[in-house]
Amino acid sequence: MNEVTVLYFASLRDAAGVAQESLRTEAPTLHALYAELQARHGFALSVERLRVAVDGAFARWDDAVAAGAEIAFIPPVSGG
């Protein structure tokens, strides 16, 4: 089981009700972690619409979840 810090932005932050949280997870990949959090918080966005970053660098969805990592789920940004 890994302890990680997860950062949420925009609509994900709104759905989770927090900008970040620390949690323990057995998810083997970033994709599995997002699925776990999607079930917990009711996130509407699919992974195809998101970017994921680990410790400040963009990552791949099939990357392993590492203990102590800071993981950010980043939805598309809209603006004018």
N, C-alpha and C positions, 0 to 999 in steps of 0.2 A: 504494500500500500504506500502510495506517494503522497506527501503533503505539498500542495502547490498554492500559488496565489493566482487568482483569475481576475482579469480586468475586463469590464464591460463598458461599451460606448453606445451612445445614441439610443435606439429603440431597445437594445439588449439591456442597457442600464435601467431604462424605464420598466421593462418587464421583470427584471430581477429585483428592483427596488433598492439596489446598491450599486456603487461604482466599482467595487472590488470585494472579493471575499477569499478567505483562506479555507481550503478544504482538503480532506483526505479522499483519495480516489484509487480504485483498482483498475481504472481505464487504461488499456495498454497503449492506445494511440490518441492523438489529439482529436481525431474524428469521433472516437468512442467517448471521450470526455465531453465533447460538445453534445453528443446525443444524450448523455447522462444529465447534463445541465439543461438541455432543451426539455426533457421530461419533467425536471424539477421546477423550472421557471416558466414553462409554456412559451418558449421562444418560437416565433412564427417563421423566422428566416431559416432557409436550408443552408447547408455548408457551401453549396454552389454560389450563394450570394455573399459569402463572407470571406475575409482574409483572416489568417491566424498568425500570430507572432509569438515567439518564445524569447524571453530575455532581450527584447528590443529588436529582434531580427525576424523577418518574415520566415515562416516555416511551411512544411508540407503537412497535409492532413494525416498522412500515414506515419509521420514521425512519432517516436515513442514519447510518452509522458515521463519526464525526469523529475525526481524528487527535488524540491526547492525551487523549481522553475517559476517564473512569472509569465503567465500565458494570457495573451490579449486576443479577444474575439472582436473583429473590426467589421462592422456593417458598411455597406456602400454609403458614401457621403453625397448628399444632395445640396445644391446651393445655386446661387444665381450670380 
